[in-house]
Amino acid sequence: MKCLPVAILAGGLATRLRPLTTTIPKSLIEVSGTPFIFHQLHWLKKQGAYQIVICVGFLGEQIETLIGNGHHLGLSIKYSYDGERLLGTGGAIKKALPLLEENFFVLYGDSYLRCSLTDIQSAFEKQSPPALMTVIKNHNCWDKSNVCFLDNTLIQYNKHTPNDSMEYIDYGLSILSKRIFDYTHYSDCFDLAELFAQISLKKNLAGIEMHQRFYEIGSHKGLQETQNFLIRSIS
């Protein structure tokens, strides 16, 4: 099975990590001696994902200067820039669509995952939904739970106003079909979470459960946990 291309969302301001992110983008924070995005790219390559589109915004030119076209890593990497204003996660993906195939993975730029892209892609192709979200049982452990997932079915996703029936959380990886954007009437600037919430209510968002915890560098606590995990993994 040929792996779908992967869009990495790496365009945010990362205000929770300041002063670390005052002069560099979050993706370039060193974790276990290496800029974080290299950990993501090496993992993606091991998973068979060779076509990458990095959605960049704040200080994004630093990422392209460091990584280039990715050929030295055995990858093909392209870049989609927000432009003069930040587009949000949804707007960034929408702008990158011309660089992507009909279906594609979306990976958050601060996530380090332990899952099988092949298994997730197989589930997507079997169900053929407009979008598929990976989820993990959370019980408000890593953040506020935002997904209702019952009997292997994603009932509802709502990041901004979750309810007590939600015991799962977005794992950090999704597959989207370009047709998902036919369901929206958003401007060029919007949050992907808004789109997921909207299509979940219309039963157009499938789900697949993950069982190994994710790591992330979106907060100082998460950064330290990810650092500790990667040091153990590499040693």
N, C-alpha and C positions, 0 to 999 in steps of 0.2 A: 504494500500500500504506500503510495506516495503521500508524504505528509503535506498537509495544507500549509500555506504561508502563514507567518506569524506577525501580527502588528504589536509592537511594544509601546505602551503608553508612557512616555518619559518627558512630558512637557510641563509638569506642575511646578509651583513655586517652592514646595517643601518647607513651608514656614515653620512646621513643628520641629524641624531639625536645625534651625538656625542656632548658632552662627556657622555650623558646618556647611550650610548651603547658601551662604551669602555670596560667595564668589565662584562656586561650582554647582552644576546640577546634581540632584540627588543620585542619579545613576553613576556618577563618578566618585562618590564617597568610597574610600578604601575600606574593604571588608576582608579580613584575613590577608592583608597585604596586596590586594588587587582591587581595582575599581569594580564596583558591584556589578555593572552591566556585563563584564567579562564572565562572571559566574553564571549569569543568565544565558549568555551566548554559548558557553561551553555545554551547559545542560541541554539547551535546545539542539545543538549539534549531535549530542549523544542520543537524543530522541529521534533523530532523522529529519529535523527541521532545518532546512538550508536556506530558504527564502525568507528574509526578514525585512520588515519595514518599521523603522523607528520613528514614532511621532514625537517631535521635539518642539519645545517652546523656549522657556526661560534658559538662557545660556546654552541652548542646544547645539550651537556651532562647535562647542568644545567636544561634544560627543562625536560629531562627524570628523573633526580634526584628529581625534585619537584613534578612531576605529576605521574610518574610511569606508571603502566598498566591501570590506570584510573578506576579501579574497585570501589574505594571509591567514585567516582563521578557517578557511575552507567553507566560507559562507558567501551568500550574495545579499548585500545590505543596501537598502535605499532609505531615503529620509523624506519625511513630510513635515514641513515647518508650519507652525501656527500662523506666523506673520506678525503684524504689528500688535495684535491683541491675542491673549490666550483664548483658545476656543473651547476649553473644557474637554473632558474625555470623549464625549459624544461628538462634538464638533471636530475634534482632531481625527477621529476615525472616519467621519464623513468626508473630510478633506482628503484623506489618504486613499479613498476607494479606487481612484484610477490606477493606483500602484498595486492593487490586490486582486486576487482571483474572486470568483463568484462567492466562494465560501472561504473563511479564514479564521485562524485563532486570534484572540486578543489576550495579551498578557499584561498585567499591571507592571509598571516599571520598577516597583519596589518589592515585588514578590519573588521568593525563591521556593519552588514547589518540588514535591516528590510524588509524581504521578506519571501515568503512561499516556503520552499523546495519542498513541495508536488506539488504546482502549477508548479514549474519549472520542476520537474521530470515528471509530466504528459505531459507537452509540449514536452519534449524530447522523451518520449516513443511514443507519437502520431506521431511525425515526423520521429523518428529513424535516425537522422543524425550521422555522425562520431563525431561531437562535437556541443555543444550549448553554447552560451555566453549570459549572462545577460548584458543588456545595459541600460543606462538612458540618457535622453536628457540633454545636458550639456552646450552648447553654450560657451565653453571654461571657464566655471565657476570654476570648481574644478581643472582642469588641461587642457591641450590642447586636444580638442576633437579628437577622433581617429577612429570613426566608422561612416560609412554611412549606415543608417537604414531607409528604405522607405517601406511603406505599409506592416509593420510587417515582413519585409525581410531584413536580414543582407546582404548588397551589398558588402561591403569591410571593413576590419579592417587593420589599419596600424599605429602602435604606434610610429614608428621611423620617418616616413615621411608622416604625415597626410596632407590632402588637404582641400580646402575650402568647399567641399560638405559634410564634416563630422561634424555633429552637436551632435553626441552622444559620450559616453565614456564607456569603459569597467567598469561594476559595481563592479567587484571583485569576482564573482562566476561563475563557468562554470561547465558543465558536459562533460566528455570525454569518448570516447570508446577506448579501447586499440588499436583498428585497426587504430586509428588516426596516430599512430607511423609508420604504413606501408607507409604513405605518405611522410616520411622524409628521408633525407640522411645526417642528421646532425651527428656530433661526439657525444660523451657522454656528452659534455658540450655545452649547448645552452639555449637561452631564449625562453620561451613559446610564447612570443609575435611574434617571427619569425615564429613559426609553425602556429599560428593563422592567420598571414598575408598570408602565403602561401596557406593554405587551404581555406581561404575566397575567394581568386581569383578563386579557382576551385569549388566554390559553395558547399563546404563541411562543412561550418560553419553556423549553424542556429543561430537565435537571438530571444530573448524575452525581451520585454521592462519592466523595473521596474519604479515605480512612486514615491517611497519614497527615499529621498537622502541617500547615504551611508555615513558612518563615517570611518575615517582611522587615523592611528598613524604613517604614514610614514614621516611626517614632524612635526616641532614644532607647526605650526599653526593647522595642523590636529589633533595633540595630544591634544591641548588645547580644540578644538571644541568637540572632542570625550569625553574628561573629563567632560566638561560642560553638554553634552547630557546625559551621564550615571549618573551623580549626580542628574539631574532632574528626570531621569527615576526611580532611586532607591528610592529617597525621597518621 
